[in-house]
């Protein structure tokens, strides 16, 4: 399978994830033409003006037959409809991949809507993000030294998975493989739960009678802890519902941890608090050192 260059890349969702993929492949000389697809005409026009896309449309079905590869970079809740629209026009050998943050549900959508095209379907998740969205958020270097997880289906051809991996490597990414279930369990813990906690915490502060006073005195700690609460509500609603079983398990564990913390406070247990804080700090320091080494 030819992976040196994609003649026509169809990107559904020309925002941070899809737009940055398109820009990186253009810079690497791996794509000749990018067709941007989306629901909002103003964002599509911005993608065209910024050079993220070379052509735009709101109708993915109309361009499906032209795709050598289609990247579904829209929220997970929109992917079923996109796959259903793509299905009649896809040519054999045209690769379909995605950038969804959950994978078990997306794998099921591939099987439901693209049952005859599964050898060329490669679910994926680029581990890069921001609280910014839209075509103006797209950037050339977003994926440099970042990880991309591939979760190929049992039916996926090895050469199709290899082609997708090579294109992500051309963007500067490091490739890892997992099963969809393993992926969802891992990311419920280290990505999805932190977002839920940030959203819940900001909502709690905003509901206080003296919320304006609290926000007025919030500083860098509040900013750092709550940055991800600025993320796209529609996207995170989709992710939360798609991965709800794993998230409910994580929330139960977290609630147990909060109960432990409350008990330490109620008992005035300074030694217990120091131990908890020290162990957490050490774990975070180890992670940060590893993160810096691979960044």
N, C-alpha and C positions, 0 to 999 in steps of 0.2 A: 504494500500500500504506500503510495507516494505521500511523504510527509514534508518534503522540502518546501513546498508552498501550497497554500490553499488559494484556489482561484477566487471563489466567492464564499465569504463568511457571512452568515445571517446571525445577527445578534438581537435577541428579543430581550429588551431592557438595556438601553444604552445609558446606564448610570455608572456608578463607581466601579462595580465588578465587570460588567460587560464592556463598558467603554474603555477601561484600563487594559483589558485583554486585547481589544481591537488595536489600541494605540501601540501596545508593546509588540504585537505581531507585525504591524506596519513598519515599525522602526527596525525590526529584525529581518524584514524582507520576506516574511512568511505568508503574507496575504496580499492579494492583488486588489480586491474590492470588498468593502464592508457595507452590507445592507442593514441599517438600523430599523428595528421594529419596536413600536410602543403604542401606548394608549393616548399619550398626551402630545398633541401636535407641537406645542411650544418647546417641549424638551427635545423632540426629534429635530426640530429646526435648529435648536442650539447645537445638537450633535453634529449636524451638517455644517454649520458655520464654524465650529471648532475643529473640524477635520477628524472627528471621532468616527463618523460614518461618511460614506461616499454617496449614499442613496438612502432614502427613508420611505417608510410605508407604515400604515396602521393595520395592514392586512397581511399577516404572515402566510396565509394560504396562497396568496397571489405570487409569492416569491419562493415557495417551498421547492419548486422544481429546479431552481437555480442554485440551490445550496450544495456546496461541497462539504460544508460543516455548518451546523446550527448550534449556537450556544444559547441556552435558555437561562438568562440572568435576571429574570423577573422574580417577584416574590413567589414562594412555594405554592401559595394558594392559586396562582394563575397558571401553573405549569400543566395541569391536566388539559385545560382549554387550549393551550398553545400546542401541546402534542397532538391533540385531536385535530386541530386545524392543519398541522404539518402533514399528518399521515397520508392523505390521498396523493400529495404531490412529490413526496420524497423519492429520489432515485436510489436504487440499490447501491450501497457503498457510501452513500452520504452519511457522515457521522453526526449523531445527535449527542450532545453533552449538556451539562448544566453546571450552575454554580450554587445550587441550593445548600442551605445550612443543615438540612436534615436529609437522610438518605434512605431509610427504610420505606417511608411513604413515597418518595420519588421513584424508587425502584418499582414499587407497586404500580405507579402511574405509567411508567414505561411499558410494563406488561399489559396494562389495561388498554392503553391508547395506541401503542406501536407494536402490537404482537408479532407482526410480520417483519419488523425492522430491528429486532433485538440484537442481532449480531453486530450491528453498528452503533449501539447505544452504550454510552460510557458515562455513568453518573460520576460527578466530581464535586469537590468542595474546596475552593481556594481559601486559605486561612489568612485573609487580609480584609480589613474593614475600616470603617470610619463612621462618624455620626453625620457625615455629609452625604448627599444623594444628588441624583440628576447628572446630566451629561457634563456639566461644569466641574463635577467632582472627579472625572476621569483623569488619570495621570499615567505617564509613561512608565515610571519605575515602581509602581505599586507592588509588583510581585517579586521584585529582586530580593533574593535571600529569604523568601517566604515559603511556607509549605503548602502544597496542594495534595489533598487526599483523593485518591481514586477508589471507587467502590464498584468495580466491574460486575455486571450480572453474570450468572452462570453461562448465559448464552452469548456473552460478548466475545467477539473474535480477539485473540491476542494482538493481532496487528492493528485493530481499531484502538484498543487501549494504549498500545505503543505510540500510535500517531498522536493521540491526545496528550500523552505524557511528554512527547517530544516538543509539542507546541507550547506546553506550559514551561518546559525547560528553556525554550527560546525566549520566554518572558522573564527568565531569571529565577524560576521557582525550583524548589526541591520536592521530589515526588515521593509520596508514601501510599501504601495500599492497605485497606481495611475492608472488613465486611460491613454492610450497611448497619447491622445491629451494633457492632463494636463502635463504629463511628458515632452513632446516636448516643450511646451510653457515655462515651468520652466527652462529647461536646455538650451534653446536658450538664455535666459537672463543671467544665472550665469555661464555657461560653454562654450557654443558654440561661443557667441559673444566675450568674452575675448580672445579666441584663434584667431578669425579673426582679432581683433584689434592688437594683438601682431604680427601676421604675417605681416599685412599691415604696421605697424610702422617700423619693421626691414627692410622690403623691401624699404620703403621710405628713411631710412637712407642710406641703401646700394646703392641707386641710386644717391646720392649726388656726386657732383664733388670732394668734399673733404671727401668722406666716410671713407677712411683709417685714416684720422686725427680724425674724429668724433669717430670712434670705438676705436682709441688709447686712448682717454680720457674718454671713457665710464667706469662707475664704478658700485657700488652696486645697485644704483637706476635703471640703465639700465638693469643690470643682473636680478633683481627681477621682473621688469615689463615684460621682454622679455623671461623669462625662458620657457614658454609654446610654444614659436615660434620654439623651438627645437623638437617639437612633430612630429609624423610621417605624412608626406605630403599626402600619399595615404589615410590614415585613415581619415584625416580632410577634404580632398576633398569629400569623401563619406558622411561624417557627414553633411557638409555644404550643399550639394545638396539635401540630404535626408530631411533636416529640413529647406529648403530654405524659405518657406512661413513665418514661425515664425521668422527666422533670418532677413528677409527683414523688417519685422515690427520692430524688435529690432534695426536694423541699422537706420531706419527712426527716431526712438526716439532718438538714440544716435546723429544723425546728427543735430536734433533739439537742443540737449544739447550743442553740439559744437557751433552752431550758437549763442546760449545764451551766452556762454563763450566768443566768439569773440566780441559780442556786449559789454560786460562788459569791455573787454580790450580796445576796440576802444574808449569807453566813459571815460576811466580812473576811472571806478567805483570801488574804493577800498572797500567801504562798501558792495557792491553786491558780490565782489569776496570773502571777508571774510565770508559772510553769506553762500555762496555756499560751500566754503572749509570747514567751520565749520560744516555744516549739513552733508556733505559727511564724514568727519572725525568721527563724532558722530555715524553715521550709521555703518561705518566700525568697530569702536570700539565695538559697541553692538554685531555685528556679530562675531567678533574675540573672545569675551568673551564667547559667546555661543559655538563656535567651540572648544575652549579649554576645556569647561566643558564636552563635549561629546567625547573628544579625549582620 
